[in-house]
Amino acid sequence: MLRRIWQILIKELIQIRRDKYGWIRIIVPPLVQLIVFGYAATFEVNRVSTAILDYDHSLESRELVARFVENRRFELDEMPAGRADLRDFVDRSRVAVAIQINPQFAKQLRNGQTAPLQIIVDGTNSNTALIALGYMGEIATRFASDYQIDRMNRLAPNLTARVPSVRMIERPWYNPNLNSKWFFIPGIIGSLTLMTVVNLTSFAVVREREVGTLEQIIVTPVRPIEFILGKTAPFFLIGLAQVLIITLLGVTWFGVPLRGNPLVMLLGTALFLVSTLAVGLLISTVCSTQQQAFASSFFYLVPAFTISGFAFPLASMPRPMQWITYLNPLRYYLVVLRGVFLKGTGLAILWPQMFAMTLLGLALLGLCILRFRKSLD
């Protein structure tokens, strides 16, 4: 059995070596995607184009405007002359955020009244709008607090020290600077590995069927399980090599810490590769042509990426969709990667994810073997 598996493995490696551009397609695209994701993917919003319409022109309004301008989150691009200009700038997408300071703003503050501040956001990009509103709310709240303290110091300095207040002290664990790259890079390892391995293996059996070599394999003593294992072994090694390369770049180039045991990550990677290889082979046994295999792999990869927790929180999804995510190997692998990289967790914590990937891998491999046997019949 092992000898026949070894022969199929050698055959696959020879076939990959004969493809002059095969190694380029395996190595270069993941590296390019890593660089693009590493630098472009972020939850932070900076330099949001902003327009400010100040009807008050008071000392207080100018101080508030200065706080928005000095904050690196916003970039003052327009100073409209009136409400019509403000609407036009938002309609034409010249600004994403508009601030209107109404008349009597300073007078209301000096009288101890609530001074409304109108914020207009371009809701076509809801993510940017929500984050920008959060930043603006923080700036406005801090301005109001500082103004209130300054006013009390002038009117009743003896009471200022006795006014109760709550001060939030932030202490982020595992990612002190809340660096988005530390969150995205481990996720990129799993996502790129999933795409590469599924794309490679989804063509494995289909290619044999199209070139006519599958019939020759059928008449040999090779059993379906030996054929499946021989087909998966080369891509398993390629997947391990890809994970190693991306991990080294993530640690050395982007500075993501690897706090956990690399052997735990290796075990999780091996289990994840078994699951993804089985998915690719299942697609390959179902499809008759390489075009069908390509379309089927694309049909699988997009939902698998979306419901993996890579960028979209699983807790925010509807309950039925959350149940579906339990069938996604990438969901468990991302927990392993981020746990090993950022938290330094081990098997005592990550064993449920390992167990789930083991069950999925065995079930999918068994389905591949049964499907391949059926296709031979």
HUBELUR-V103255 format. One record per residue. N is the residue number from 1. OMEGA is omega in whole degrees, -180 to 180 (none if undefined). BURIAL is # if it has 16 or more other C-alpha atoms within 10 Angstrom, else .. D_FIRST is the distance of its C-alpha to the first C-alpha in whole Angstrom. Layout:
N,OMEGA,BURIAL,D_FIRST + N,OMEGA,BURIAL,D_FIRST
This chain:
1,-179,.,0 + 2,-179,.,4 + 3,180,.,5 + 4,176,#,5 + 5,179,#,6 + 6,-180,.,9 + 7,177,.,10 + 8,177,#,11 + 9,179,#,12 + 10,179,#,14 + 11,-179,.,16 + 12,179,#,17 + 13,178,.,19 + 14,-180,.,20 + 15,177,.,21 + 16,-180,.,23 + 17,-180,.,25 + 18,178,.,26 + 19,-173,.,28 + 20,-177,.,31 + 21,-178,.,32 + 22,-179,.,29 + 23,177,.,29 + 24,179,.,33 + 25,-180,.,32 + 26,-171,#,29 + 27,-171,#,32 + 28,-179,.,35 + 29,178,.,36 + 30,179,#,34 + 31,178,#,37 + 32,180,.,40 + 33,178,.,39 + 34,-180,#,39 + 35,-179,#,42 + 36,180,.,44 + 37,-177,.,43 + 38,-178,#,44 + 39,-174,.,47 + 40,-176,.,48 + 41,180,.,46 + 42,175,.,49 + 43,-178,#,51 + 44,177,.,54 + 45,-178,.,57 + 46,175,.,59 + 47,176,.,62 + 48,-180,#,62 + 49,-170,#,65 + 50,172,#,68 + 51,-178,#,72 + 52,177,#,75 + 53,-176,#,78 + 54,177,#,80 + 55,-172,#,83 + 56,180,#,85 + 57,179,.,85 + 58,178,.,86 + 59,-179,.,85 + 60,-180,#,82 + 61,179,#,81 + 62,177,.,80 + 63,178,.,79 + 64,178,#,76 + 65,-180,#,75 + 66,179,.,75 + 67,176,#,72 + 68,-177,#,70 + 69,-178,#,71 + 70,179,.,70 + 71,-176,.,67 + 72,179,.,64 + 73,-174,#,62 + 74,-180,#,65 + 75,-177,#,67 + 76,-178,#,70 + 77,-174,.,70 + 78,172,#,73 + 79,-175,#,77 + 80,180,#,78 + 81,-178,.,81 + 82,-177,.,81 + 83,-180,.,79 + 84,178,.,79 + 85,-179,.,77 + 86,178,#,75 + 87,-179,.,74 + 88,-180,.,73 + 89,180,#,71 + 90,-179,#,69 + 91,-178,.,69 + 92,179,.,68 + 93,174,.,65 + 94,175,.,67 + 95,177,#,67 + 96,-178,#,64 + 97,177,#,67 + 98,-179,#,70 + 99,177,#,73 + 100,177,#,76 + 101,-173,#,79 + 102,174,#,81 + 103,-179,#,85 + 104,-180,#,87 + 105,-179,#,83 + 106,-179,#,85 + 107,180,.,88 + 108,178,.,86 + 109,-178,#,84 + 110,179,.,87 + 111,180,.,89 + 112,-180,.,86 + 113,177,.,84 + 114,-179,.,81 + 115,-178,#,80 + 116,178,.,78 + 117,-176,.,76 + 118,178,.,74 + 119,178,.,70 + 120,-179,#,69 + 121,176,#,66 + 122,-175,#,64 + 123,178,.,61 + 124,173,.,59 + 125,-172,.,57 + 126,-179,.,57 + 127,178,.,55 + 128,-179,#,57 + 129,-179,#,60 + 130,180,.,59 + 131,179,.,58 + 132,177,#,61 + 133,177,#,63 + 134,178,.,62 + 135,-179,#,63 + 136,177,#,66 + 137,178,.,67 + 138,180,.,66 + 139,-179,#,69 + 140,180,#,71 + 141,179,.,71 + 142,177,.,71 + 143,-180,.,74 + 144,179,#,76 + 145,179,.,75 + 146,-180,.,77 + 147,180,.,80 + 148,179,#,80 + 149,179,.,80 + 150,179,.,83 + 151,179,#,85 + 152,177,#,85 + 153,180,.,86 + 154,-176,.,89 + 155,-177,.,90 + 156,-176,.,89 + 157,-179,.,88 + 158,-178,.,89 + 159,-175,.,86 + 160,-177,#,83 + 161,-177,.,82 + 162,179,.,82 + 163,-179,.,80 + 164,179,.,77 + 165,177,.,74 + 166,180,.,70 + 167,-179,.,68 + 168,178,.,64 + 169,-177,.,63 + 170,177,.,59 + 171,179,.,56 + 172,176,.,53 + 173,173,.,50 + 174,178,.,47 + 175,-170,.,48 + 176,-178,.,52 + 177,-178,.,53 + 178,-179,.,51 + 179,-178,.,50 + 180,-179,.,48 + 181,179,#,45 + 182,177,#,44 + 183,-173,#,43 + 184,-173,#,42 + 185,176,#,40 + 186,177,#,37 + 187,179,#,37 + 188,178,#,36 + 189,-180,#,33 + 190,-176,#,32 + 191,-180,#,33 + 192,177,#,32 + 193,178,#,29 + 194,-178,#,29 + 195,-177,#,30 + 196,-175,#,28 + 197,-180,#,25 + 198,179,#,26 + 199,-179,#,27 + 200,-175,#,24 + 201,-180,#,22 + 202,178,#,24 + 203,-170,#,24 + 204,-177,#,20 + 205,-180,#,20 + 206,180,#,23 + 207,178,#,23 + 208,-179,.,21 + 209,-177,#,23 + 210,-178,.,26 + 211,175,.,25 + 212,-180,.,24 + 213,180,.,20 + 214,178,.,19 + 215,178,.,20 + 216,179,.,18 + 217,-178,.,15 + 218,-177,.,16 + 219,178,.,16 + 220,178,.,13 + 221,-178,.,10 + 222,179,.,8 + 223,-178,.,9 + 224,-179,#,11 + 225,178,#,9 + 226,179,#,7 + 227,-180,#,10 + 228,-180,#,12 + 229,178,#,10 + 230,178,#,10 + 231,-176,#,14 + 232,-174,#,15 + 233,-179,#,14 + 234,-179,#,17 + 235,173,#,19 + 236,179,#,19 + 237,178,.,20 + 238,178,#,23 + 239,177,#,24 + 240,179,.,24 + 241,180,.,26 + 242,178,#,28 + 243,179,#,29 + 244,-179,.,30 + 245,-178,.,32 + 246,178,#,34 + 247,179,#,34 + 248,178,.,36 + 249,179,#,38 + 250,-179,#,39 + 251,-175,#,40 + 252,-174,.,42 + 253,-177,.,43 + 254,175,.,44 + 255,178,.,45 + 256,-177,#,43 + 257,173,#,42 + 258,-171,#,39 + 259,-175,.,40 + 260,-180,#,37 + 261,179,.,34 + 262,180,.,32 + 263,175,.,29 + 264,177,#,30 + 265,179,#,30 + 266,178,.,26 + 267,178,.,25 + 268,178,#,27 + 269,180,#,26 + 270,179,#,22 + 271,178,#,22 + 272,180,#,25 + 273,177,#,22 + 274,-180,#,19 + 275,-177,#,22 + 276,175,#,24 + 277,179,#,20 + 278,177,#,20 + 279,179,#,23 + 280,179,#,23 + 281,177,#,20 + 282,176,#,22 + 283,-178,#,25 + 284,-180,#,23 + 285,-179,#,22 + 286,-173,#,25 + 287,-180,#,27 + 288,-179,#,28 + 289,179,.,29 + 290,177,#,29 + 291,177,.,33 + 292,179,#,32 + 293,179,#,29 + 294,180,#,31 + 295,-179,.,34 + 296,179,#,31 + 297,177,#,30 + 298,179,.,34 + 299,179,.,35 + 300,-170,.,32 + 301,-177,.,33 + 302,176,.,37 + 303,-180,.,37 + 304,177,#,34 + 305,-175,#,36 + 306,-175,.,39 + 307,-179,#,38 + 308,-173,#,36 + 309,179,#,40 + 310,-178,#,39 + 311,-176,.,43 + 312,-178,.,44 + 313,179,.,45 + 314,-179,#,43 + 315,-180,.,46 + 316,-178,.,48 + 317,174,.,46 + 318,-175,.,47 + 319,177,.,45 + 320,178,.,43 + 321,177,.,42 + 322,178,.,41 + 323,180,.,39 + 324,-178,.,37 + 325,179,#,36 + 326,176,#,34 + 327,-177,.,31 + 328,-180,#,31 + 329,-178,#,29 + 330,178,#,31 + 331,-177,#,34 + 332,-177,#,32 + 333,178,#,31 + 334,177,#,34 + 335,179,#,36 + 336,-177,#,33 + 337,-177,#,34 + 338,176,#,38 + 339,-180,#,38 + 340,-177,#,36 + 341,-168,#,38 + 342,-175,#,42 + 343,-177,#,42 + 344,-179,#,39 + 345,-178,#,38 + 346,-177,#,35 + 347,179,#,32 + 348,180,.,35 + 349,-171,.,37 + 350,-177,#,34 + 351,177,.,31 + 352,178,.,32 + 353,178,#,31 + 354,-179,#,28 + 355,180,.,27 + 356,179,#,28 + 357,177,#,26 + 358,179,#,23 + 359,180,.,24 + 360,-179,#,24 + 361,-180,#,21 + 362,-180,.,19 + 363,-179,.,21 + 364,177,#,21 + 365,177,#,17 + 366,177,#,17 + 367,177,#,20 + 368,-179,#,18 + 369,178,#,15 + 370,-180,#,18 + 371,179,#,20 + 372,178,#,18 + 373,180,.,17 + 374,180,.,21 + 375,177,.,21 + 376,179,.,19 + 377,none,.,22
